[in-house]
Amino acid sequence: MDIELYSGTIISIPFGKHKIDARLYHIVSDKEHLKEKPVILRLHGTLGNLLDETEYYLPTVLSKNDYSSLTTNTLLSNLGLFFGFGVFDDTMPQIERVCAFLKELGFKKIVLSGHGVGGCMAVRYAAWKAEEGKADEIAGVIAVTTPYSLPETTRNRWKKFGSEPSYDEVHEKADRILHPAPGEEQPGDEIIVVEKAQGPTRLPKDTEVYTLRTWWSLTGPEAEGTKVYKHIGKIKAPLLLIHGLQDEFIGHKKTGELPIIAAEAGNRDVTQIFLSTGHKMDDMQDELGDIIIKWLNKRFTKD
């Protein structure tokens, strides 16, 4: 696919009979640059799109420091969770296609970066490549406000705010529909609205929407893909974990165990940093950008 290489190019990457929406920043054609410096592949998580504040800040910082980046939507983005096709494990082939596209542009090194659920995807994909014996295809992983385990985090948050329905009620209903008894016809998927899921009110800001199928794959107790602690030990590439001490969505008590798991599994380059901020890190974008650039420069810039 021919594209015009300049900062902020919106593209659609062919993927079977569909397409993957993405945005390229500061793409360069110098062969030495492509060989030595990584491109940063930024993964959007739930309801991710190309319009939020972080979408503009970090790519700009990367560009000013001579790093190319590509931000991509996935099946989880926008209406995927509502319409039933936003299944977490199905994002892995999408990421594979985007990585192949970056290689077609000439990049030799890819660093995965994700925020929240995007971080879950980055860790899971890097672990998946390691399982395939292709760990060297990923040069590094940056996971920002990524939970120890999304199912555990969600259960705890819903219990804290008294969600309606409760976590156990949703699980019971999903299990009944997705795993019918022998001889019983499987019912169709169903949209669920969970009030008081992200806060104490019934307002939309505190409400979450899924289908039973997308909930099961993303945050149900059997959702193995988003149990980060089970996958992070397979990553041997440089790993940067950044968390907010006031993270209102995932907390931070167990996240301190993630670098220990990675290091004990043999990763010799694990960095964890805590910032005094919340989940979105809106008030510490400058600090976040500085941390990421310093981490990248130390590993990928020649003296």
FIKEDO-178248 format. One record per residue (C-alpha): residue number from 1; residue in three letters; x, y, z. Coordinates in steps of 0.1 Angstrom, whole numbers, plus 5000, padded with zeros to 4 digits. Example, Ala and Ser with C-alpha at 12.3 -4.5 7.8 and 13.67 -1.06 7.14 Angstrom:
+-----+------+------+------+------+
: pos : code :    u :    v :    w :
+-----+------+------+------+------+
:   1 :  ALA : 5123 : 4955 : 5078 :
:   2 :  SER : 5137 : 4989 : 5071 :
+-----+------+------+------+------+
END
This chain:
+-----+------+------+------+------+
: pos : code :    u :    v :    w :
+-----+------+------+------+------+
:   1 :  MET : 5000 : 5000 : 5000 :
:   2 :  ASP : 5014 : 5034 : 4990 :
:   3 :  ILE : 5010 : 5062 : 5015 :
:   4 :  GLU : 5023 : 5097 : 5018 :
:   5 :  LEU : 5049 : 5098 : 5046 :
:   6 :  TYR : 5043 : 5128 : 5068 :
:   7 :  SER : 5033 : 5135 : 5104 :
:   8 :  GLY : 4997 : 5127 : 5112 :
:   9 :  THR : 4987 : 5106 : 5083 :
:  10 :  ILE : 4954 : 5087 : 5087 :
:  11 :  ILE : 4955 : 5053 : 5071 :
:  12 :  SER : 4934 : 5021 : 5068 :
:  13 :  ILE : 4955 : 4989 : 5067 :
:  14 :  PRO : 4938 : 4960 : 5048 :
:  15 :  PHE : 4929 : 4931 : 5071 :
:  16 :  GLY : 4911 : 4903 : 5053 :
:  17 :  LYS : 4877 : 4917 : 5042 :
:  18 :  HIS : 4880 : 4945 : 5067 :
:  19 :  LYS : 4904 : 4973 : 5076 :
:  20 :  ILE : 4923 : 4986 : 5106 :
:  21 :  ASP : 4922 : 5023 : 5112 :
:  22 :  ALA : 4955 : 5039 : 5123 :
:  23 :  ARG : 4974 : 5071 : 5124 :
:  24 :  LEU : 5011 : 5075 : 5115 :
:  25 :  TYR : 5033 : 5102 : 5130 :
:  26 :  HIS : 5068 : 5114 : 5119 :
:  27 :  ILE : 5074 : 5085 : 5096 :
:  28 :  VAL : 5109 : 5088 : 5081 :
:  29 :  SER : 5125 : 5070 : 5051 :
:  30 :  ASP : 5162 : 5072 : 5061 :
:  31 :  LYS : 5175 : 5036 : 5060 :
:  32 :  GLU : 5198 : 5040 : 5090 :
:  33 :  HIS : 5171 : 5055 : 5111 :
:  34 :  LEU : 5147 : 5027 : 5102 :
:  35 :  LYS : 5174 : 5002 : 5112 :
:  36 :  GLU : 5185 : 5017 : 5145 :
:  37 :  LYS : 5155 : 5035 : 5159 :
:  38 :  PRO : 5122 : 5017 : 5168 :
:  39 :  VAL : 5088 : 5027 : 5158 :
:  40 :  ILE : 5064 : 5029 : 5187 :
:  41 :  LEU : 5031 : 5010 : 5181 :
:  42 :  ARG : 5005 : 5025 : 5203 :
:  43 :  LEU : 4975 : 5002 : 5210 :
:  44 :  HIS : 4941 : 5016 : 5220 :
:  45 :  GLY : 4920 : 4996 : 5244 :
:  46 :  THR : 4883 : 4998 : 5253 :
:  47 :  LEU : 4864 : 5026 : 5235 :
:  48 :  GLY : 4897 : 5038 : 5222 :
:  49 :  ASN : 4898 : 5062 : 5192 :
:  50 :  LEU : 4920 : 5086 : 5175 :
:  51 :  LEU : 4906 : 5117 : 5192 :
:  52 :  ASP : 4915 : 5116 : 5230 :
:  53 :  GLU : 4940 : 5139 : 5245 :
:  54 :  THR : 4968 : 5114 : 5249 :
:  55 :  GLU : 4965 : 5107 : 5212 :
:  56 :  TYR : 4980 : 5141 : 5205 :
:  57 :  TYR : 5004 : 5145 : 5233 :
:  58 :  LEU : 5026 : 5114 : 5233 :
:  59 :  PRO : 5030 : 5111 : 5195 :
:  60 :  THR : 5040 : 5148 : 5194 :
:  61 :  VAL : 5067 : 5142 : 5221 :
:  62 :  LEU : 5079 : 5111 : 5203 :
:  63 :  SER : 5081 : 5130 : 5170 :
:  64 :  LYS : 5101 : 5159 : 5186 :
:  65 :  ASN : 5126 : 5133 : 5198 :
:  66 :  ASP : 5129 : 5117 : 5163 :
:  67 :  TYR : 5107 : 5086 : 5170 :
:  68 :  SER : 5081 : 5075 : 5146 :
:  69 :  SER : 5049 : 5061 : 5160 :
:  70 :  LEU : 5017 : 5045 : 5148 :
:  71 :  THR : 4985 : 5046 : 5168 :
:  72 :  THR : 4959 : 5019 : 5159 :
:  73 :  ASN : 4924 : 5010 : 5168 :
:  74 :  THR : 4914 : 4974 : 5175 :
:  75 :  LEU : 4882 : 4954 : 5177 :
:  76 :  LEU : 4878 : 4967 : 5212 :
:  77 :  SER : 4877 : 5003 : 5200 :
:  78 :  ASN : 4846 : 5024 : 5197 :
:  79 :  LEU : 4815 : 5001 : 5194 :
:  80 :  GLY : 4833 : 4967 : 5195 :
:  81 :  LEU : 4822 : 4959 : 5230 :
:  82 :  PHE : 4786 : 4969 : 5224 :
:  83 :  PHE : 4781 : 4950 : 5191 :
:  84 :  GLY : 4798 : 4917 : 5202 :
:  85 :  PHE : 4828 : 4916 : 5180 :
:  86 :  GLY : 4852 : 4932 : 5205 :
:  87 :  VAL : 4867 : 4899 : 5217 :
:  88 :  PHE : 4901 : 4904 : 5234 :
:  89 :  ASP : 4919 : 4874 : 5219 :
:  90 :  ASP : 4908 : 4884 : 5184 :
:  91 :  THR : 4929 : 4915 : 5186 :
:  92 :  MET : 4961 : 4895 : 5184 :
:  93 :  PRO : 4959 : 4888 : 5146 :
:  94 :  GLN : 4951 : 4925 : 5141 :
:  95 :  ILE : 4982 : 4936 : 5159 :
:  96 :  GLU : 5001 : 4910 : 5139 :
:  97 :  ARG : 4989 : 4926 : 5107 :
:  98 :  VAL : 4999 : 4961 : 5119 :
:  99 :  CYS : 5034 : 4949 : 5128 :
: 100 :  ALA : 5037 : 4934 : 5094 :
: 101 :  PHE : 5027 : 4967 : 5078 :
: 102 :  LEU : 5054 : 4985 : 5098 :
: 103 :  LYS : 5079 : 4960 : 5086 :
: 104 :  GLU : 5068 : 4966 : 5051 :
: 105 :  LEU : 5076 : 5003 : 5056 :
: 106 :  GLY : 5111 : 4993 : 5065 :
: 107 :  PHE : 5112 : 4994 : 5103 :
: 108 :  LYS : 5134 : 4967 : 5119 :
: 109 :  LYS : 5124 : 4974 : 5156 :
: 110 :  ILE : 5089 : 4977 : 5171 :
: 111 :  VAL : 5082 : 4988 : 5206 :
: 112 :  LEU : 5046 : 4981 : 5218 :
: 113 :  SER : 5029 : 5007 : 5240 :
: 114 :  GLY : 4995 : 5006 : 5256 :
: 115 :  HIS : 4974 : 5024 : 5282 :
: 116 :  GLY : 4951 : 5004 : 5305 :
: 117 :  VAL : 4936 : 4976 : 5284 :
: 118 :  GLY : 4960 : 4987 : 5256 :
: 119 :  GLY : 4988 : 4977 : 5280 :
: 120 :  CYS : 4971 : 4943 : 5285 :
: 121 :  MET : 4972 : 4938 : 5247 :
: 122 :  ALA : 5008 : 4949 : 5244 :
: 123 :  VAL : 5019 : 4924 : 5271 :
: 124 :  ARG : 4997 : 4896 : 5257 :
: 125 :  TYR : 5010 : 4901 : 5222 :
: 126 :  ALA : 5047 : 4902 : 5232 :
: 127 :  ALA : 5041 : 4870 : 5253 :
: 128 :  TRP : 5024 : 4854 : 5223 :
: 129 :  LYS : 5053 : 4861 : 5201 :
: 130 :  ALA : 5076 : 4846 : 5227 :
: 131 :  GLU : 5054 : 4815 : 5228 :
: 132 :  GLU : 5059 : 4812 : 5191 :
: 133 :  GLY : 5096 : 4814 : 5194 :
: 134 :  LYS : 5096 : 4849 : 5178 :
: 135 :  ALA : 5103 : 4870 : 5209 :
: 136 :  ASP : 5130 : 4891 : 5190 :
: 137 :  GLU : 5102 : 4906 : 5168 :
: 138 :  ILE : 5093 : 4929 : 5197 :
: 139 :  ALA : 5121 : 4953 : 5208 :
: 140 :  GLY : 5103 : 4966 : 5239 :
: 141 :  VAL : 5070 : 4970 : 5258 :
: 142 :  ILE : 5057 : 5001 : 5275 :
: 143 :  ALA : 5026 : 4995 : 5297 :
: 144 :  VAL : 5009 : 5025 : 5313 :
: 145 :  THR : 4984 : 5020 : 5341 :
: 146 :  THR : 4981 : 4984 : 5332 :
: 147 :  PRO : 4964 : 4961 : 5358 :
: 148 :  TYR : 4979 : 4931 : 5375 :
: 149 :  SER : 4947 : 4912 : 5363 :
: 150 :  LEU : 4918 : 4930 : 5346 :
: 151 :  PRO : 4892 : 4904 : 5358 :
: 152 :  GLU : 4903 : 4908 : 5394 :
: 153 :  THR : 4904 : 4946 : 5391 :
: 154 :  THR : 4869 : 4947 : 5376 :
: 155 :  ARG : 4855 : 4925 : 5402 :
: 156 :  ASN : 4870 : 4946 : 5430 :
: 157 :  ARG : 4858 : 4979 : 5415 :
: 158 :  TRP : 4823 : 4967 : 5409 :
: 159 :  LYS : 4821 : 4954 : 5445 :
: 160 :  LYS : 4834 : 4987 : 5458 :
: 161 :  PHE : 4807 : 5008 : 5440 :
: 162 :  GLY : 4779 : 4982 : 5444 :
: 163 :  SER : 4774 : 4977 : 5406 :
: 164 :  GLU : 4740 : 4967 : 5393 :
: 165 :  PRO : 4741 : 4939 : 5382 :
: 166 :  SER : 4769 : 4925 : 5403 :
: 167 :  TYR : 4800 : 4908 : 5389 :
: 168 :  ASP : 4788 : 4874 : 5400 :
: 169 :  GLU : 4753 : 4880 : 5385 :
: 170 :  VAL : 4768 : 4889 : 5351 :
: 171 :  HIS : 4791 : 4859 : 5352 :
: 172 :  GLU : 4762 : 4836 : 5360 :
: 173 :  LYS : 4742 : 4850 : 5331 :
: 174 :  ALA : 4771 : 4849 : 5307 :
: 175 :  ASP : 4780 : 4813 : 5316 :
: 176 :  ARG : 4744 : 4802 : 5311 :
: 177 :  ILE : 4742 : 4818 : 5277 :
: 178 :  LEU : 4777 : 4810 : 5264 :
: 179 :  HIS : 4778 : 4774 : 5278 :
: 180 :  PRO : 4744 : 4759 : 5275 :
: 181 :  ALA : 4737 : 4724 : 5288 :
: 182 :  PRO : 4742 : 4694 : 5265 :
: 183 :  GLY : 4713 : 4694 : 5239 :
: 184 :  GLU : 4702 : 4729 : 5248 :
: 185 :  GLU : 4702 : 4754 : 5220 :
: 186 :  GLN : 4727 : 4782 : 5226 :
: 187 :  PRO : 4709 : 4816 : 5230 :
: 188 :  GLY : 4721 : 4846 : 5211 :
: 189 :  ASP : 4745 : 4871 : 5226 :
: 190 :  GLU : 4730 : 4899 : 5247 :
: 191 :  ILE : 4740 : 4935 : 5255 :
: 192 :  ILE : 4744 : 4943 : 5292 :
: 193 :  VAL : 4744 : 4977 : 5309 :
: 194 :  VAL : 4762 : 4978 : 5342 :
: 195 :  GLU : 4754 : 5008 : 5364 :
: 196 :  LYS : 4778 : 5020 : 5392 :
: 197 :  ALA : 4806 : 5002 : 5375 :
: 198 :  GLN : 4832 : 5030 : 5375 :
: 199 :  GLY : 4817 : 5052 : 5403 :
: 200 :  PRO : 4789 : 5055 : 5428 :
: 201 :  THR : 4763 : 5071 : 5405 :
: 202 :  ARG : 4740 : 5058 : 5378 :
: 203 :  LEU : 4752 : 5085 : 5353 :
: 204 :  PRO : 4767 : 5074 : 5320 :
: 205 :  LYS : 4802 : 5083 : 5332 :
: 206 :  ASP : 4800 : 5055 : 5358 :
: 207 :  THR : 4783 : 5030 : 5335 :
: 208 :  GLU : 4799 : 5002 : 5314 :
: 209 :  VAL : 4783 : 4985 : 5284 :
: 210 :  TYR : 4793 : 4951 : 5269 :
: 211 :  THR : 4778 : 4921 : 5254 :
: 212 :  LEU : 4780 : 4889 : 5274 :
: 213 :  ARG : 4805 : 4875 : 5249 :
: 214 :  THR : 4828 : 4906 : 5250 :
: 215 :  TRP : 4826 : 4908 : 5288 :
: 216 :  TRP : 4835 : 4871 : 5292 :
: 217 :  SER : 4866 : 4875 : 5270 :
: 218 :  LEU : 4878 : 4908 : 5285 :
: 219 :  THR : 4870 : 4908 : 5322 :
: 220 :  GLY : 4852 : 4877 : 5332 :
: 221 :  PRO : 4870 : 4853 : 5356 :
: 222 :  GLU : 4879 : 4830 : 5326 :
: 223 :  ALA : 4895 : 4858 : 5306 :
: 224 :  GLU : 4930 : 4845 : 5306 :
: 225 :  GLY : 4943 : 4871 : 5280 :
: 226 :  THR : 4939 : 4900 : 5304 :
: 227 :  LYS : 4955 : 4884 : 5334 :
: 228 :  VAL : 4987 : 4903 : 5329 :
: 229 :  TYR : 5006 : 4885 : 5356 :
: 230 :  LYS : 5003 : 4852 : 5337 :
: 231 :  HIS : 5020 : 4866 : 5306 :
: 232 :  ILE : 5045 : 4892 : 5317 :
: 233 :  GLY : 5071 : 4866 : 5326 :
: 234 :  LYS : 5074 : 4854 : 5290 :
: 235 :  ILE : 5086 : 4888 : 5279 :
: 236 :  LYS : 5124 : 4892 : 5277 :
: 237 :  ALA : 5125 : 4925 : 5258 :
: 238 :  PRO : 5130 : 4957 : 5278 :
: 239 :  LEU : 5099 : 4964 : 5298 :
: 240 :  LEU : 5086 : 4998 : 5312 :
: 241 :  LEU : 5057 : 4998 : 5336 :
: 242 :  ILE : 5042 : 5031 : 5347 :
: 243 :  HIS : 5014 : 5034 : 5372 :
: 244 :  GLY : 4994 : 5061 : 5390 :
: 245 :  LEU : 4993 : 5060 : 5428 :
: 246 :  GLN : 4958 : 5075 : 5427 :
: 247 :  ASP : 4945 : 5052 : 5399 :
: 248 :  GLU : 4908 : 5052 : 5405 :
: 249 :  PHE : 4902 : 5023 : 5381 :
: 250 :  ILE : 4928 : 4996 : 5388 :
: 251 :  GLY : 4945 : 5006 : 5420 :
: 252 :  HIS : 4982 : 4999 : 5425 :
: 253 :  LYS : 4987 : 4974 : 5453 :
: 254 :  LYS : 4993 : 4943 : 5432 :
: 255 :  THR : 5009 : 4961 : 5402 :
: 256 :  GLY : 5041 : 4962 : 5422 :
: 257 :  GLU : 5043 : 4924 : 5418 :
: 258 :  LEU : 5045 : 4926 : 5380 :
: 259 :  PRO : 5082 : 4936 : 5377 :
: 260 :  ILE : 5091 : 4909 : 5402 :
: 261 :  ILE : 5074 : 4883 : 5381 :
: 262 :  ALA : 5092 : 4895 : 5350 :
: 263 :  ALA : 5126 : 4897 : 5367 :
: 264 :  GLU : 5123 : 4863 : 5383 :
: 265 :  ALA : 5114 : 4848 : 5349 :
: 266 :  GLY : 5147 : 4861 : 5335 :
: 267 :  ASN : 5140 : 4896 : 5321 :
: 268 :  ARG : 5171 : 4917 : 5329 :
: 269 :  ASP : 5156 : 4950 : 5318 :
: 270 :  VAL : 5125 : 4958 : 5338 :
: 271 :  THR : 5116 : 4993 : 5350 :
: 272 :  GLN : 5086 : 5003 : 5371 :
: 273 :  ILE : 5077 : 5039 : 5379 :
: 274 :  PHE : 5048 : 5052 : 5401 :
: 275 :  LEU : 5035 : 5088 : 5395 :
: 276 :  SER : 5013 : 5107 : 5418 :
: 277 :  THR : 4983 : 5108 : 5395 :
: 278 :  GLY : 4952 : 5090 : 5384 :
: 279 :  HIS : 4944 : 5065 : 5356 :
: 280 :  LYS : 4943 : 5089 : 5327 :
: 281 :  MET : 4975 : 5107 : 5339 :
: 282 :  ASP : 4960 : 5139 : 5324 :
: 283 :  ASP : 4979 : 5162 : 5348 :
: 284 :  MET : 5013 : 5145 : 5343 :
: 285 :  GLN : 5016 : 5142 : 5306 :
: 286 :  ASP : 5049 : 5161 : 5306 :
: 287 :  GLU : 5064 : 5138 : 5332 :
: 288 :  LEU : 5051 : 5107 : 5314 :
: 289 :  GLY : 5066 : 5119 : 5281 :
: 290 :  ASP : 5100 : 5126 : 5297 :
: 291 :  ILE : 5100 : 5091 : 5313 :
: 292 :  ILE : 5092 : 5074 : 5280 :
: 293 :  ILE : 5118 : 5094 : 5260 :
: 294 :  LYS : 5146 : 5088 : 5285 :
: 295 :  TRP : 5138 : 5051 : 5286 :
: 296 :  LEU : 5138 : 5049 : 5248 :
: 297 :  ASN : 5170 : 5069 : 5244 :
: 298 :  LYS : 5189 : 5048 : 5269 :
: 299 :  ARG : 5181 : 5017 : 5249 :
: 300 :  PHE : 5179 : 5028 : 5213 :
: 301 :  THR : 5200 : 5059 : 5207 :
: 302 :  LYS : 5237 : 5056 : 5199 :
: 303 :  ASP : 5260 : 5079 : 5219 :
+-----+------+------+------+------+
END
